[in-house]
Every structure is written in C-alpha cells, then in structure tokens.
Amino acid sequence: MSIRTLDDLLAEGVSGRRVLVRADLNVPLDKQSGAITDDGRIRAVLPTLSALTGAGAKVTVCSHLGRPKGAPDPQFSLRPVADRLGELLGAPVHFATDTVGESARSTVDGLADGEVALLENLRFNAGETSKDEAERGAFADQLAVFGEAYVDDAFGAVHRKHASVYDVAARLPHFAGRLVLREVEVLSTLTGEPERPYVVVLGGSKVSDKLAVIEALLPTVDRLLIGGGMCFTFLKAQGLEVGTSLLEEEMVETCRNLMERAPGKIMLPVDVVAADAFAPDAAHDTVRADGIPSHRLGLDIGPETVAGFAAALKGARTIFWNGPMGVFEMAPFAHGTRGVAEAIAGSGAFTVVGGGDSAAAVRALGLDESSFGHISTGGGASLEYLEGKALPGIAALEN
C-alpha cells in the first residue's frame, strides 16, 4: 500500500501544528451509571496520541459513540471518554460540547502545544453518516478547519464511508496512525500466505453476519471451527433438531452447501449447554448436539466440543478468531468461550482476535491480552478486510 504514516508526519515536524485525529472511542457504557465498562479502544489510540503530544502538536480528537440519530443525545456523550482519556494520558483533555460549533472552535483555538481536545460525538451531526455527498462534504469542510494534517487511527470505522473517515482525508494531508497501520499489517498476513495449518474459529449469533467471510476463507483455511449461536443453523443443515435455539431457517440450505463444498473442513459442536430460557439463572445441562430437547435452547458449546476444538488448534501455526462460543456475558454459559480462548492463547501459533465481542470476551473473562498475537479493535472492519472488500477509510489514506 502507498500510505503515509504517523512517522512520516512526525518527520515533517508537528510542533505547534494542529493535527486532527480520527479515533474509535466507541466504548461500551453501563446503562444505569453511564460508566465505561471496557476502555480497550481508548487505550488502543494512546501510542498515536502520545507520539503527537510528545512532539508538540495541538491535537484534536474526534470519534463517534453509539448510534444517535444525527442530533445531540446525552446518553451518547463522549464526556466520560474525555475524562478517561485524560487519566490514561496523564494530562487533562479539553472537551468541546459540540462537534463543529462555537464550543469546538474555542476549545481547539485555545490548545497549547502538546495539549489534546476531544470533540463531542460526531454522530450528533447528521452530516457525519449522510449518504448525500454534499451534506457529508459540508460537515467534512467544518471538521477539516481543526487540522493542518489528518491522522486516521480509527480502524473500527474504516469500513464506513463517513465524513470524518473518508471525506476529511481528501481535504487535508493524511496519514495512518499506529493502530491502523498495525491492523492492516496483521490482517494482510492472513490474506497473503499465512503459516499453516491455518485454523479459523467463528462464533457469534448469525450465519448471515459471517457468510461473506466464510465464503472468502473456506478455500484457504485448513480447518474452520464454528460455535456460538450460528452453529445451530449448521446443525440444522445436518438434519439435527435444535429445539428453540437461535436458527436462521433461510440459511439452512446455504450452510448445507458450504459443508458439501468443503467436506471435513468445517468442524461443528458435538455437545452444547442447553437451557430452559435465555437467562443466567435458567435450568441447564450439557446434551449431545443430536439430542437437544425441543423445549430448550443452546447457549454455549459443551466440554467435549471445547476439547475437540482445542485439539484442532493445538497444531495450528496461524489462528483467526471472531465471535464468542456462547453467551459469555452470563457466567453459566461462558465456559466454552473461555476454554477456546485459552486454547488459542496457548497454541503457540500466530493468533489474531478479530475484534468486536471476541475482544470484549478476552477482557471480560480476565484473560491475559498479551498472550494473543493481536487483538483487533474493529470487528466489522476486520471481517470486511478478510472478505477482500475495499474499505473506504483505507482507500482514502491511499489516495
């Protein structure tokens, strides 16, 4: 790729210059208290911000959070993110209470060398996500005023053709931040010539969400291990009954075709943890995958499946994992995800955790993040990269 990097910008000199940084600070918040429950995405952008502030740049950070409807919504404010970012940087972060209005302008104008400002949620402005190029471009014009250079370090958003991701890059000298560069380098090894055996572990709820990446990966992987809610559509395609488990009936034939195209390559659960209800205190036990009671739903893979998946992972040289094996947020149904994650971490392979719920599970289960080769910050972006799709944010940096 022909992309200028943060190091190229630093070599030019940034002392006293305004730098606009697109970060992905879309962190989960507790619904009751509004507190940040996982600050992984904030920590991921620290190397880029620290390099810029250390070199004397006046840094303005912009990000989205959640899915507001193009207007201010207090529940999606980035104010708690500004506070946490300041704690991690060890210096106050100046917070603008709007995106491109009076508060944003005065906050950015007041920055001293080496200081950081954070704008309010980009999606409080309809121009950020607009499909109308003129509306999106007008918002990008207003954002671009805050920088003499633009750094994209929001890998989790590069698959979106949004104003702050795509259009601003066309208006300013643009560079890839440390995080974006690392993500692309790692994922490109998976689409190039990965060391073999190459094993992919996919979970999550729906086959339809992962179909494109399964189609792209199936010809190149050595084994494909499937757990999570999506496994029940595959089990149904084998002619098994799945009780009241999550099922995409319209995808059954597709799953059958995938297994026929790659006989022996796709590995499915042989046992599952089946419960009376989708609740942490529901009655549950482990049953064979071909013996799920009609009134029960599967909420995790069983111990025999964990052992089988671990054996398949043991000899791998490259592993990509995206999607939990069960409803890990509920303690009784977290054992499958934990067991597979521990097998991946201890495999000795080059391991990539494909962001999203997988990254959240690693942290929620208290697993050692350093035992994985790379934990992506972008679930959707990493999948689309592996599918071979052109990512607007990356294309904008290449131009």
N, C-alpha and C positions, 0 to 999 in steps of 0.2 A: 504494500500500500504506500501511496505517496501522501503521508500525513505529517505535518509539522507537530512537534511535541512540546510539552512544557519546558523541556531542557532547551529547545530552540528559542523559546520565548525568553527564558532566563538569560541565555547567552546574549540576547539583544540588549538586555538591561531593562528592569521594570521599576527601579527606584523612583518614587514619585509619580508613577503612571497608574491610571485607572485600569483595572482588569476585571472584566465581568466573567464570573464562573457559574456555569450551569451545573448544579449538583442534584443528586437524587436523595432528598431528605424526607422521602415519603415513608416515615416511620409509623409503626402501629401505636395507637394511643388507647389507654384504658377508657372505656365508655363512661365510667362513673366519675373518675377523678381527672381524666384528661392527661394523666401522666404517661410519659413514653415508656413502653414496655420492652422495647428492643432498640438499642441505639446503634446497631451494627452499621447501618447505612451512613450515619453521621461519622462514625469512626473511619469509615472507608475513604472519605474525602479529605481526611486530615493531612496526609502526606502532600497533596497538591496545595492546600491552603497554607500549610506551614512553610513550604518552599517559597510561595509568593510573598507572604508577610515577612519572612526572614530576609528576603531580597528588597524589602521596602516598598512593595506595591500597595496601592489603595484598592482593596479587594471588595467587590460587591458580589454577594452570592444570591442566586435565585433558584427556586425549586417549587414543585407542586406538593400538595399533600391531600390525599383522598380524592373524592370526586364531587366537589362543589359544582353548582350549576351556572358557572360563569358570573357569579356575584358573591360579595363577601358573605361568609358564613362562619360565625365564631367557633363552631366545633372543629373547623379545619384550619384554624390559625396556626401559623408557624412560630408564634411567640415562645412556646415551650421548647421548640427546637433551637431557637436563638440562645436561650438560657443554657441548654445542654452543650451546644457547640462552644459557647464561651468557656464553660467549665473544662471541656476537653482541650481547647486551645490554650487555656491558662491566661486568657485576656478577654475583656468584655467584647461582646458582639453587639454592634448598634443595630436596633431593629426598626425598620420602616413599617408603618401601619398600613401602607398601601403598596401597590406594585409599581406604578409609574406616575403617581400623583405628587402632591406637594410634600408629603412626608418622605417619600422615596428621594425626591430631588434634594431636599435639605439634608437628609441623612447622608447621602452619597457626597454631596458638596462639602460636608463637614469632616470627612475622613482625613486623618493624618497618615503619613507614610507608615506602612506596616499594620494598619488597622483594617477591621473587617465589618461590613454591614450585611445584613440579611433582609431582603425584600419580603413583603407579605406574599402569601400563596399566589403563584402565577395564575392558577385557575379561578381566582376571583375576578379575572378579566376574561370575557368571552373570546377575545382575540387570540388567546393562547392556543386553544384547541379548535378554532374555527376551520371549517373546510373551505371557506371563502378566502382565496389567496390575498385579496386586497385587505380584508379585515385582519387577517393574520399578519400581513406585512406591515400594516399601520402600527400594530402593537409591537412588532419587532423593531420598528423605527424608534419607538419610545424607549424600549429596553436598551438599544444599542448606544444611546446617549450616555449610558453609565459606564462605558468601557472604551478604552483605546485599543484593547485586544480582548478576544473572547476565548475562554478555555472551557471545553466540554468535558466534565468529569462525571456525567450522569449516565452511566452505561444502562441503568434500568429504564431509561427513557429514549434511548437511541432508535428504537423501533417505531417511534411516534413522529409523524410529520407535524410537529408543533412549532409555534413561533420561536420559543426560546431554544429549541433543539435544532431546527432546520433553517429558519429564516434569518436569525441573528447572525449565524455563521457567514451568510452571504454579505453581511453589512460591515463586518469587522475582520481584521487579520485573525485567523482562527487556529487553535492548537488543541491537541488531545491531552487531557490531564493524565496523571499517573495511573489512576484507576481504569479509565477507558483503554489506555494502551495495554495494560496488563490483561484485561479481559479479552481483548482482541487477540493478543499473543497466545493466550492459553487456549481459547476456543479454536483458533486456527490450527493448532496441533491436532485437534480432534477431527477436523475436516480434511486434514492433509494425510500424513502417513503415521497414524498412532502406533505405538508399540503394541504388539499382540502377544497374548489374546486381549482383545478389546471387548469389555463387557459393559453394557448399559443397563441401569436399573431405573425403571419408570414406575411412578405411582401417581397419587392424586385421584381426583374423583371421576373424571370423564375421559373416555377414549377419544371423543371428538376434539377435546382440547389438545391431545397429543398425536392425533392421526398423522398430521403432516411430518412431524419429526420421526415418527415410527417409519413412515414411508421412505424418508430420506436416509435413516440409519440402518434399516434392515439389510440392505445389500452389503454393508461394510462392517457391521459388528459380528463378533463371533458368538455371543450369547446376548439375549435380551430377556431380562428378568422383570416380570410385571406383577405389581402388588397394588395396594390401595383400592379405592372404590372401582377403578376402571377394570380390575381383574374379573369382576363378576360378569361383565359383558363378554369377555373372552371365555369364561367358564360356561356361560350360556351357549356360546358358539360351539362348545364341545358336546352340547346336548345335556348339560347338567342343570338341575334346578337350583336356583339361588335364593329361594324364599322371598323376603321383602327387601333384599339388598338393592343397593343402587344399580340400576340397569338402564342402559340406552338401547332399547329394543331395535331402533332403526340402525344401530351399528353392529348388530349381531352378525349379519352376513359379511360385512366388511372384515370383522375380526376372523371369521372363518376363512376368508380368502387370504388374509395375512398369514395365518398358520399353515395353510396349504402351500403358499409360495415359499415358505422357509421352514420345511419340516425339521423338527428337532432343535431349531434355533431359539424359539420362544419358550421360556420356562414360566409356568403358572403355579400358583399355590396348590399344595396338596391338602392343607388344612387351614381353617380360618377360625377366628374367635367370633362366635355368633351371639347376638344379644336380643333380648325381648323388645328393646326400644333404643332410640338414639339418645342415651343419657348416661352419665358417668356412674350412676348407681343402679343401672339396669341389670337384671339377672343375665348371666352369660356363661358360656363354656366353650371349649375347643371341640370342633367337629371336623370330620373329613370334608373335603371340598365337594365330594359327591354325595354328601349326606346332610346338607343344610336344611333344617326344619322349615316347613312352609311359613311358619309364623315368625321366623327370626331373620335378622339381617346381619350380614358380616361387617364387622367394624375394625378388623385387624387380620393380618396373616398369623398363622399358628406357629408353634415352636418347631415343628418338623419342617415347615417351609423355610423358616429362618435358617435352620441348619443346612438345608439344601441350597439356599441362596448363598450362604457363607462358603460352602464348598465350591460353588461355581465361581466365586470371587477370589478364592484363595490363590489360584494360579495366574490371575489376570496381571497384565502389565499396564493397562490403561483402563480406568473406570470413569464413567459419567453417570451421575445420579441426579434425577429430578423427580420430586414428588414423594411424599411420605407413604409408608406401607399401610397405615391405618389412621384412625382419628387420634393422633398423638397428643392432642390437647386434653384428652380425657385419660387419666392415669391407667385405667384397666386396659386401654387399647393402644398404649404407647410402646409395648414390648417389641412388636415387630419392627417398628421404625428404629428403635434403639439397637436392636440386635443386628439389623442390616447395616446401620450406620457404623457400628463398632467393627463389623467385618470389613467394611470398606476402608475404615481408618487403619486397620491393622493388616491390610492386604500386602503392603509393600509396593503397590502399584502407583502410577501417577494418577491421582484422584482429583476429579472436578465435581463439586457440588453445584448443581445448576440453579442456584438462587431460589427466590420465592419461598414456598413452605418448607422446602428442604433445608435452606439456610436457617430459617426460623426454628426448625426442629432441632438442628445441631445446638443452637444456643439455648432453647427452652429445655432440652434434656440434659444440659450441663456438660456436653461433650467438649473435648479439647479441640478448639478450632485449628490449632497448629498441626494436628495430626492428619489434616486433609491438605492435599496439594494446593487447591484453590477453591475458595467459596465465592461463587459469583453473586453480584448484587442485583442481577437482573434476570428473573425467571423467564418472563416472556421474551425479552431481548436475546437471552442465550439460546432459547429454543428456536427462535426465528433465524438466528445466525447459523445454527446447525442444520436448519432446513434449507439453507442456501439462499434465503431471501436477502434482497438489498435493504439495508437498514438506513432510513433517511438521515439519521444523525451521523452515521459513519460516512455516508456519501457526501454530506455537507462538508465534513472535515477534509475529504479527499479533493474537493474542488478547489 
